[in-house]
Amino acid sequence: MITVTVFVVAALLSTTRAYGGTELVMREGVTIEARKDNTSVKVTSGKGFDRTYEWGRCKLKSNMGARKQRWYGSMGIYDAAPSFGFSFGGCDGISRTVVQEGQIHFDDMQFALKWIERRPKSYKTVWANDGLLISWNIVPGRQQLNVDVWLMCINGKRTKQLVGAFDSGVSVSPAETGKGIHECAQVGQDVINQTRAQLEEDWKKIDEWIAQDKEYRERRQESRK
């Protein structure tokens, strides 16, 4: 196992280490492992925002900070891993942790399922009936590991059943019920509405781009006939 700590110049980060209002998923000393298609990733929580990520024979420690405002509904923590044109060490060519953790709030199960469906297809994504969802991928060209840890909340509570859930693909240790994962934060309807509006606007832009790209490719094919 190769261990690498990623150092980032703190003065250049736009995040804060404060806890007030931060909606975490993992309690201290917990490991989440997600498995899909013969690949896996482990996330271990330390004190505060400390998080360590493991895949294959590698381990990276992130430099998390709290979000100052909601990002597509999340008031969690993240590490954008800015490289500033250089990187420190690495494992199998990966030296950057582009990662996030947070809760996302819905009041509509169908919209929550749509959010799962719209997860990036380039990521491995697995979720459990209790609302825990993990997405990850590796981008060698950018020397980065991407991992998202989400807790899905509907009307202020963790889900109990989700279509497509694969409970055996997500494990939490220690495994005592309710000990490893935070409960859902209580938020106002304004937060839920804002989250929905931001997601729908983002999906609309993506769909328009896909349609434009498809039309462009079709025109090119026609011009070659």
Backbone as CSV, one residue per row, in Angstrom:
resi,resn,N_x,N_y,N_z,CA_x,CA_y,CA_z,C_x,C_y,C_z
1,MET,0.846,-1.196,0.000,0.000,0.000,0.000,0.878,1.241,0.000
2,ILE,0.700,2.121,-0.938,1.469,3.353,-1.026,0.623,4.483,-0.478
3,THR,1.155,5.244,0.468,0.407,6.338,1.074,0.995,7.662,0.640
4,VAL,0.143,8.569,0.186,0.578,9.880,-0.266,-0.314,10.913,0.367
5,THR,0.235,11.973,0.920,-0.548,13.091,1.422,-0.466,14.223,0.417
6,VAL,-1.616,14.732,0.009,-1.663,15.818,-0.951,-1.691,17.129,-0.186
7,PHE,-0.681,17.961,-0.387,-0.611,19.245,0.287,-1.066,20.340,-0.667
8,VAL,-1.900,21.238,-0.175,-2.368,22.369,-0.969,-2.132,23.626,-0.164
9,VAL,-1.699,24.685,-0.828,-1.417,25.936,-0.136,-2.702,26.496,0.445
10,ALA,-2.810,26.517,1.761,-4.071,26.859,2.424,-4.526,28.272,2.108
11,ALA,-3.610,29.170,1.939,-3.993,30.554,1.704,-4.698,30.753,0.379
12,LEU,-4.553,29.795,-0.535,-5.155,29.927,-1.849,-6.490,29.231,-1.939
13,LEU,-6.916,28.578,-0.872,-8.207,27.907,-0.879,-9.304,28.868,-0.474
14,SER,-10.494,28.691,-1.080,-11.622,29.578,-0.779,-12.618,28.910,0.164
15,THR,-12.183,27.888,0.888,-13.064,27.184,1.803,-12.733,27.547,3.239
16,THR,-13.539,27.096,4.159,-13.331,27.345,5.574,-13.391,26.033,6.321
17,ARG,-12.703,25.966,7.461,-12.709,24.755,8.275,-13.824,24.796,9.323
18,ALA,-14.654,25.810,9.306,-15.704,25.939,10.309,-16.752,24.849,10.145
19,TYR,-17.406,24.479,11.263,-18.416,23.432,11.245,-19.834,23.981,11.116
20,GLY,-20.056,25.244,11.471,-21.408,25.779,11.525,-22.178,25.596,10.234
21,GLY,-23.294,24.867,10.296,-24.138,24.690,9.125,-23.684,23.619,8.152
22,THR,-22.524,23.023,8.383,-22.020,22.003,7.468,-22.805,20.703,7.634
23,GLU,-23.240,20.140,6.518,-24.042,18.911,6.523,-23.186,17.738,6.049
24,LEU,-22.601,17.029,7.000,-21.722,15.911,6.698,-22.515,14.621,6.517
25,VAL,-21.863,13.631,5.931,-22.421,12.291,5.796,-21.793,11.358,6.827
26,MET,-20.472,11.394,6.936,-19.738,10.431,7.747,-19.394,10.991,9.124
27,ARG,-19.575,10.146,10.137,-19.093,10.479,11.466,-17.611,10.102,11.566
28,GLU,-16.958,10.585,12.611,-15.527,10.333,12.773,-15.237,8.846,12.947
29,GLY,-14.167,8.375,12.297,-13.714,7.002,12.460,-14.482,5.967,11.674
30,VAL,-15.146,6.397,10.612,-15.981,5.501,9.806,-15.329,5.257,8.443
31,THR,-15.491,4.050,7.931,-15.042,3.715,6.574,-16.236,3.274,5.738
32,ILE,-16.390,3.883,4.578,-17.381,3.452,3.597,-16.638,2.806,2.442
33,GLU,-17.068,1.618,2.045,-16.504,0.965,0.859,-17.614,0.765,-0.163
34,ALA,-17.341,1.185,-1.394,-18.286,1.006,-2.492,-17.647,0.102,-3.531
35,ARG,-18.441,-0.834,-4.068,-17.928,-1.825,-5.015,-18.859,-1.925,-6.220
36,LYS,-18.259,-1.965,-7.404,-19.041,-2.151,-8.627,-18.105,-2.576,-9.756
37,ASP,-18.555,-3.564,-10.543,-17.813,-4.012,-11.731,-16.353,-4.323,-11.415
38,ASN,-16.125,-5.054,-10.343,-14.779,-5.499,-9.957,-13.840,-4.349,-9.606
39,THR,-14.393,-3.184,-9.295,-13.590,-2.077,-8.802,-14.196,-1.613,-7.483
40,SER,-13.392,-0.912,-6.696,-13.897,-0.438,-5.404,-13.145,0.812,-4.982
41,VAL,-13.755,1.522,-4.055,-13.118,2.684,-3.443,-13.517,2.694,-1.973
42,LYS,-12.582,3.095,-1.119,-12.848,3.227,0.309,-12.639,4.672,0.729
43,VAL,-13.524,5.160,1.587,-13.397,6.501,2.152,-13.413,6.361,3.671
44,THR,-12.394,6.903,4.333,-12.307,6.835,5.787,-12.283,8.244,6.353
45,SER,-13.121,8.478,7.354,-13.212,9.802,7.976,-12.334,9.865,9.221
46,GLY,-11.580,10.960,9.320,-10.786,11.210,10.506,-11.430,12.309,11.331
47,LYS,-10.622,13.073,12.025,-11.150,14.179,12.816,-11.621,15.313,11.904
48,GLY,-12.727,15.924,12.272,-13.213,17.056,11.493,-13.516,16.679,10.058
49,PHE,-12.840,17.352,9.143,-13.062,17.124,7.716,-12.026,16.195,7.095
50,ASP,-11.160,15.601,7.891,-10.117,14.737,7.336,-10.736,13.514,6.672
51,ARG,-10.353,13.268,5.435,-10.844,12.118,4.685,-9.680,11.477,3.927
52,THR,-9.658,10.132,3.932,-8.645,9.370,3.209,-9.344,8.462,2.205
53,TYR,-8.785,8.363,1.007,-9.396,7.612,-0.091,-8.450,6.508,-0.536
54,GLU,-8.998,5.305,-0.683,-8.200,4.148,-1.068,-8.814,3.462,-2.283
55,TRP,-7.972,3.066,-3.205,-8.391,2.243,-4.347,-7.178,1.422,-4.769
56,GLY,-7.412,0.192,-5.168,-6.294,-0.667,-5.548,-5.257,-0.713,-4.432
57,ARG,-4.021,-0.392,-4.778,-2.938,-0.390,-3.793,-2.633,1.013,-3.284
58,CYS,-3.478,1.968,-3.635,-3.168,3.373,-3.375,-4.029,3.979,-2.275
59,LYS,-3.484,5.049,-1.673,-4.192,5.795,-0.654,-3.802,7.263,-0.779
60,LEU,-4.812,8.141,-0.783,-4.580,9.580,-0.827,-5.379,10.253,0.277
61,LYS,-4.802,11.272,0.867,-5.502,12.064,1.868,-5.883,13.399,1.252
62,SER,-7.135,13.797,1.423,-7.613,15.050,0.825,-7.417,16.217,1.785
63,ASN,-7.631,17.409,1.255,-7.577,18.625,2.051,-8.941,19.303,1.950
64,MET,-9.890,18.816,2.733,-11.279,19.257,2.635,-11.513,20.621,3.292
65,GLY,-12.491,21.327,2.763,-12.991,22.546,3.381,-14.499,22.573,3.273
66,ALA,-15.140,23.368,4.105,-16.604,23.444,4.102,-17.089,24.424,3.039
67,ARG,-18.189,24.094,2.426,-18.803,25.021,1.472,-19.373,26.222,2.231
68,LYS,-19.200,27.395,1.647,-19.714,28.616,2.256,-21.159,28.872,1.848
69,GLN,-21.570,28.295,0.736,-22.952,28.391,0.295,-23.307,27.106,-0.438
70,ARG,-24.597,26.863,-0.599,-25.026,25.603,-1.202,-24.566,25.497,-2.654
71,TRP,-24.125,24.288,-2.994,-23.684,23.980,-4.352,-24.552,22.840,-4.851
72,TYR,-25.497,23.170,-5.733,-26.479,22.190,-6.180,-27.100,21.473,-4.976
73,GLY,-27.433,22.253,-3.976,-28.115,21.728,-2.797,-27.222,21.336,-1.644
74,SER,-25.941,21.141,-1.897,-25.046,20.625,-0.861,-24.439,21.735,-0.016
75,MET,-24.471,21.534,1.309,-23.699,22.367,2.238,-22.671,21.487,2.934
76,GLY,-22.042,20.649,2.135,-21.086,19.690,2.663,-19.664,20.189,2.601
77,ILE,-18.736,19.289,2.329,-17.314,19.598,2.262,-16.774,19.140,0.920
78,TYR,-15.667,19.732,0.517,-15.095,19.360,-0.778,-13.620,19.714,-0.846
79,ASP,-12.952,19.111,-1.803,-11.557,19.409,-2.131,-11.482,19.503,-3.642
80,ALA,-11.270,20.707,-4.148,-11.149,20.900,-5.597,-9.761,20.529,-6.102
81,ALA,-8.818,20.323,-5.183,-7.452,19.891,-5.506,-6.809,20.728,-6.595
82,PRO,-6.755,22.062,-6.439,-6.088,22.878,-7.458,-4.616,22.515,-7.544
83,SER,-4.115,22.341,-8.764,-2.724,21.898,-8.928,-1.757,23.062,-9.065
84,PHE,-2.249,24.240,-9.472,-1.401,25.404,-9.679,-0.221,25.097,-10.599
85,GLY,-0.428,24.112,-11.484,0.612,23.770,-12.439,1.611,22.755,-11.932
86,PHE,1.447,22.283,-10.708,2.366,21.277,-10.177,1.611,20.361,-9.229
87,SER,2.189,19.227,-8.910,1.579,18.288,-7.973,2.660,17.699,-7.088
88,PHE,2.235,17.132,-5.953,3.160,16.574,-4.980,2.999,15.058,-4.950
89,GLY,4.009,14.355,-5.470,3.988,12.908,-5.402,2.812,12.319,-6.145
90,GLY,2.458,11.105,-5.781,1.344,10.435,-6.426,1.418,8.940,-6.246
91,CYS,0.371,8.270,-6.676,0.317,6.817,-6.629,-0.293,6.338,-7.932
92,ASP,0.442,5.549,-8.674,-0.003,5.084,-9.989,-0.405,6.252,-10.879
93,GLY,0.320,7.351,-10.755,0.069,8.517,-11.590,-1.039,9.426,-11.107
94,ILE,-1.661,9.112,-9.968,-2.759,9.918,-9.433,-2.267,10.655,-8.190
95,SER,-2.424,11.992,-8.178,-1.938,12.786,-7.057,-2.962,13.791,-6.547
96,ARG,-4.127,13.880,-7.179,-5.117,14.898,-6.805,-6.437,14.234,-6.409
97,THR,-7.021,14.690,-5.316,-8.329,14.203,-4.873,-9.379,15.283,-5.142
98,VAL,-10.140,15.099,-6.204,-11.241,16.006,-6.520,-12.498,15.347,-5.964
99,VAL,-12.839,15.683,-4.731,-13.806,14.896,-3.968,-14.788,15.818,-3.241
100,GLN,-15.949,15.245,-2.895,-16.917,15.988,-2.104,-17.762,15.028,-1.279
101,GLU,-18.367,15.583,-0.235,-19.257,14.831,0.641,-20.361,15.768,1.102
102,GLY,-21.598,15.294,1.072,-22.676,16.156,1.526,-24.027,15.472,1.470
103,GLN,-25.021,16.187,1.962,-26.403,15.723,1.920,-27.140,16.467,0.811
104,ILE,-28.082,15.787,0.182,-28.914,16.432,-0.829,-30.372,16.174,-0.467
105,HIS,-31.180,17.226,-0.565,-32.527,17.208,-0.001,-33.601,17.270,-1.093
106,PHE,-34.549,16.332,-1.007,-35.669,16.254,-1.940,-36.975,16.171,-1.156
107,ASP,-38.078,16.439,-1.855,-39.398,16.160,-1.277,-40.214,15.259,-2.191
108,ASP,-39.536,14.702,-3.207,-40.217,13.935,-4.251,-39.340,12.746,-4.628
109,MET,-39.813,11.527,-4.378,-39.026,10.338,-4.681,-38.698,10.227,-6.165
110,GLN,-39.632,10.559,-7.031,-39.385,10.453,-8.468,-38.261,11.382,-8.907
111,PHE,-38.224,12.579,-8.331,-37.141,13.498,-8.688,-35.816,13.000,-8.131
112,ALA,-35.838,12.401,-6.947,-34.621,11.829,-6.386,-34.077,10.719,-7.282
113,LEU,-34.970,9.895,-7.812,-34.544,8.820,-8.716,-34.012,9.390,-10.025
114,LYS,-34.590,10.492,-10.465,-34.093,11.149,-11.680,-32.689,11.687,-11.447
115,TRP,-32.455,12.212,-10.243,-31.113,12.697,-9.901,-30.099,11.558,-9.975
116,ILE,-30.470,10.381,-9.484,-29.576,9.225,-9.587,-29.327,8.896,-11.055
117,GLU,-30.393,8.868,-11.841,-30.280,8.529,-13.262,-29.368,9.493,-14.005
118,ARG,-29.332,10.755,-13.571,-28.536,11.764,-14.258,-27.107,11.842,-13.741
119,ARG,-26.726,10.952,-12.864,-25.322,10.936,-12.440,-24.438,10.705,-13.655
120,PRO,-23.217,11.298,-13.670,-22.335,11.150,-14.835,-22.064,9.690,-15.175
121,LYS,-22.239,9.335,-16.444,-22.056,7.951,-16.873,-20.597,7.520,-16.851
122,SER,-19.685,8.490,-16.809,-18.259,8.142,-16.748,-17.847,7.676,-15.351
123,TYR,-18.724,7.843,-14.383,-18.456,7.427,-13.006,-19.062,6.049,-12.736
124,LYS,-18.428,5.315,-11.825,-19.073,4.175,-11.207,-19.970,4.733,-10.109
125,THR,-21.227,4.325,-10.081,-22.150,4.833,-9.067,-22.909,3.671,-8.457
126,VAL,-22.944,3.647,-7.139,-23.690,2.606,-6.425,-24.406,3.264,-5.256
127,TRP,-25.617,2.801,-4.977,-26.385,3.388,-3.882,-27.113,2.301,-3.114
128,ALA,-27.419,2.627,-1.859,-28.109,1.694,-0.969,-29.510,2.221,-0.676
129,ASN,-30.358,1.332,-0.189,-31.736,1.717,0.112,-31.836,2.810,1.171
130,ASP,-30.801,2.927,2.027,-30.846,3.924,3.091,-30.384,5.303,2.648
131,GLY,-30.185,5.489,1.334,-29.870,6.811,0.800,-28.405,7.132,0.629
132,LEU,-27.523,6.205,0.973,-26.090,6.435,0.805,-25.712,6.145,-0.645
133,LEU,-25.104,7.130,-1.320,-24.714,6.981,-2.725,-23.260,7.399,-2.895
134,ILE,-22.496,6.557,-3.602,-21.081,6.825,-3.862,-20.842,6.784,-5.368
135,SER,-20.164,7.806,-5.891,-19.746,7.830,-7.292,-18.239,8.051,-7.330
136,TRP,-17.560,7.385,-8.267,-16.115,7.584,-8.361,-15.598,7.265,-9.755
137,ASN,-14.509,7.905,-10.108,-13.748,7.530,-11.295,-12.336,8.077,-11.184
138,ILE,-11.491,7.629,-12.096,-10.092,8.058,-12.135,-9.833,8.688,-13.495
139,VAL,-9.161,9.854,-13.487,-8.838,10.567,-14.729,-7.321,10.696,-14.809
140,PRO,-6.639,9.717,-15.419,-5.170,9.741,-15.454,-4.606,11.007,-16.097
141,GLY,-5.271,11.506,-17.144,-4.768,12.689,-17.830,-4.712,13.919,-16.946
142,ARG,-5.541,13.941,-15.907,-5.547,15.064,-14.967,-4.981,14.657,-13.603
143,GLN,-4.438,13.440,-13.541,-3.813,12.916,-12.325,-4.776,12.940,-11.139
144,GLN,-6.069,12.703,-11.392,-7.025,12.905,-10.307,-7.945,11.720,-10.061
145,LEU,-8.292,11.595,-8.795,-9.303,10.666,-8.325,-10.544,11.484,-7.988
146,ASN,-11.688,11.125,-8.574,-12.946,11.797,-8.289,-13.809,10.877,-7.416
147,VAL,-14.280,11.386,-6.303,-15.186,10.612,-5.438,-16.254,11.549,-4.875
148,ASP,-17.504,11.160,-5.015,-18.628,11.869,-4.400,-19.287,10.947,-3.380
149,VAL,-19.481,11.441,-2.174,-20.204,10.712,-1.133,-21.454,11.518,-0.793
150,TRP,-22.630,10.925,-1.041,-23.889,11.634,-0.848,-24.798,10.878,0.122
151,LEU,-25.558,11.645,0.880,-26.664,11.098,1.649,-27.943,11.723,1.108
152,MET,-28.817,10.884,0.542,-30.066,11.358,-0.026,-31.132,11.453,1.065
153,CYS,-31.751,12.609,1.148,-32.760,12.864,2.172,-34.077,13.276,1.506
154,ILE,-35.160,12.707,1.954,-36.482,13.060,1.432,-37.353,13.500,2.603
155,ASN,-37.780,14.753,2.525,-38.584,15.344,3.607,-37.902,15.193,4.967
156,GLY,-36.589,15.425,4.974,-35.843,15.447,6.227,-35.454,14.100,6.791
157,LYS,-35.685,13.028,6.032,-35.352,11.692,6.520,-34.587,10.902,5.468
158,ARG,-33.759,9.964,5.946,-33.060,9.080,5.032,-34.071,8.161,4.349
159,THR,-33.775,7.807,3.117,-34.668,6.920,2.385,-34.638,5.517,2.991
160,LYS,-35.680,4.759,2.740,-35.766,3.373,3.213,-35.757,2.376,2.057
161,GLN,-36.125,2.850,0.869,-36.138,1.969,-0.297,-35.934,2.809,-1.545
162,LEU,-34.996,2.390,-2.385,-34.697,3.099,-3.625,-34.624,2.107,-4.777
163,VAL,-35.257,2.446,-5.873,-35.188,1.611,-7.061,-33.727,1.503,-7.514
164,GLY,-33.292,0.284,-7.818,-31.935,0.069,-8.303,-30.882,-0.005,-7.217
165,ALA,-31.297,0.065,-5.959,-30.328,0.019,-4.859,-29.610,-1.329,-4.825
166,PHE,-28.347,-1.274,-4.429,-27.513,-2.478,-4.335,-26.828,-2.437,-2.973
167,ASP,-27.546,-2.883,-1.950,-27.064,-2.756,-0.577,-25.725,-3.449,-0.354
168,SER,-25.520,-4.577,-1.000,-24.262,-5.300,-0.796,-23.090,-4.611,-1.488
169,GLY,-23.361,-3.602,-2.293,-22.296,-2.848,-2.954,-21.779,-1.691,-2.130
170,VAL,-22.420,-1.422,-0.980,-21.998,-0.341,-0.088,-21.928,-0.873,1.329
171,SER,-20.768,-0.743,1.951,-20.637,-1.182,3.338,-20.094,-0.049,4.188
172,VAL,-20.573,0.006,5.431,-20.140,1.022,6.386,-19.589,0.314,7.609
173,SER,-18.400,0.691,8.050,-17.834,0.099,9.264,-17.247,1.207,10.154
174,PRO,-17.400,1.120,11.471,-18.127,0.058,12.168,-19.598,0.037,11.775
175,ALA,-20.200,-1.138,11.870,-21.498,-1.371,11.248,-22.692,-1.149,12.171
176,GLU,-22.481,-0.640,13.397,-23.611,-0.423,14.292,-24.625,0.508,13.640
177,THR,-25.857,0.109,13.652,-26.913,0.878,13.004,-26.983,2.286,13.578
178,GLY,-26.930,3.262,12.673,-27.078,4.655,13.071,-25.837,5.297,13.649
179,LYS,-24.745,4.537,13.815,-23.555,5.080,14.448,-22.590,5.721,13.458
180,GLY,-22.596,5.231,12.233,-21.574,5.680,11.300,-21.964,6.849,10.422
181,ILE,-23.245,7.023,10.170,-23.718,8.026,9.226,-24.596,9.039,9.954
182,HIS,-24.407,10.309,9.611,-25.220,11.366,10.209,-26.675,11.235,9.764
183,GLU,-27.565,11.738,10.582,-28.961,11.863,10.177,-29.113,13.056,9.243
184,CYS,-30.208,13.097,8.522,-30.454,14.194,7.596,-30.656,15.504,8.359
185,ALA,-30.044,16.566,7.845,-30.282,17.893,8.406,-31.706,18.329,8.075
186,GLN,-32.257,19.153,8.918,-33.597,19.677,8.680,-33.470,21.004,7.931
187,VAL,-34.014,21.066,6.746,-33.896,22.258,5.911,-35.287,22.743,5.527
188,GLY,-35.369,23.997,5.104,-36.635,24.572,4.684,-36.997,24.184,3.264
189,GLN,-38.238,24.417,2.904,-38.704,24.124,1.554,-37.952,24.947,0.518
190,ASP,-37.460,26.123,0.926,-36.706,26.960,0.000,-35.440,26.263,-0.475
191,VAL,-34.792,25.516,0.415,-33.585,24.776,0.039,-33.932,23.685,-0.970
192,ILE,-34.993,22.960,-0.711,-35.423,21.884,-1.616,-35.791,22.451,-2.985
193,ASN,-36.520,23.567,-2.984,-36.928,24.194,-4.252,-35.728,24.710,-5.029
194,GLN,-34.775,25.312,-4.317,-33.579,25.839,-4.975,-32.752,24.715,-5.578
195,THR,-32.624,23.619,-4.815,-31.868,22.468,-5.314,-32.483,21.944,-6.606
196,ARG,-33.788,21.790,-6.611,-34.485,21.289,-7.790,-34.295,22.226,-8.979
197,ALA,-34.454,23.523,-8.745,-34.324,24.497,-9.830,-32.919,24.489,-10.428
198,GLN,-31.897,24.416,-9.572,-30.521,24.402,-10.059,-30.230,23.141,-10.865
199,LEU,-30.692,22.009,-10.374,-30.467,20.749,-11.087,-31.185,20.748,-12.429
200,GLU,-32.442,21.174,-12.454,-33.203,21.184,-13.701,-32.576,22.118,-14.722
201,GLU,-32.069,23.259,-14.274,-31.411,24.190,-15.191,-30.132,23.578,-15.753
202,ASP,-29.376,22.904,-14.904,-28.138,22.260,-15.340,-28.438,21.142,-16.334
203,TRP,-29.443,20.320,-16.049,-29.805,19.228,-16.955,-30.278,19.773,-18.298
204,LYS,-31.014,20.879,-18.269,-31.495,21.495,-19.510,-30.323,21.921,-20.390
205,LYS,-29.315,22.538,-19.787,-28.134,22.972,-20.541,-27.389,21.777,-21.128
206,ILE,-27.267,20.717,-20.348,-26.581,19.518,-20.834,-27.339,18.908,-22.007
207,ASP,-28.664,18.800,-21.880,-29.478,18.219,-22.951,-29.405,19.063,-24.214
208,GLU,-29.375,20.394,-24.057,-29.262,21.274,-25.229,-27.917,21.089,-25.904
209,TRP,-26.872,20.957,-25.100,-25.547,20.760,-25.680,-25.477,19.435,-26.431
210,ILE,-26.050,18.382,-25.847,-26.048,17.068,-26.502,-26.811,17.126,-27.818
211,ALA,-27.958,17.805,-27.818,-28.763,17.926,-29.028,-28.014,18.709,-30.105
212,GLN,-27.342,19.790,-29.718,-26.580,20.588,-30.675,-25.416,19.800,-31.247
213,ASP,-24.749,19.035,-30.385,-23.625,18.226,-30.850,-24.108,17.146,-31.816
214,LYS,-25.247,16.525,-31.522,-25.810,15.508,-32.403,-26.171,16.106,-33.760
215,GLU,-26.789,17.285,-33.749,-27.172,17.953,-34.991,-25.937,18.303,-35.822
216,TYR,-24.890,18.773,-35.153,-23.645,19.116,-35.844,-23.036,17.891,-36.512
217,ARG,-23.012,16.761,-35.798,-22.441,15.545,-36.365,-23.262,15.037,-37.545
218,GLU,-24.573,15.150,-37.429,-25.436,14.716,-38.530,-25.224,15.583,-39.773
219,ARG,-25.064,16.877,-39.599,-24.808,17.773,-40.730,-23.483,17.442,-41.399
220,ARG,-22.477,17.132,-40.607,-21.179,16.772,-41.160,-21.281,15.483,-41.993
221,GLN,-22.016,14.524,-41.488,-22.187,13.272,-42.228,-22.907,13.515,-43.542
222,GLU,-23.938,14.366,-43.516,-24.689,14.687,-44.734,-23.795,15.373,-45.756
223,SER,-22.916,16.263,-45.299,-22.059,17.013,-46.211,-21.028,16.119,-46.905
224,ARG,-20.770,14.955,-46.325,-19.773,14.048,-46.904,-20.366,13.078,-47.916
225,LYS,-21.692,13.082,-48.018,-22.329,12.155,-48.958,-22.219,12.669,-50.396
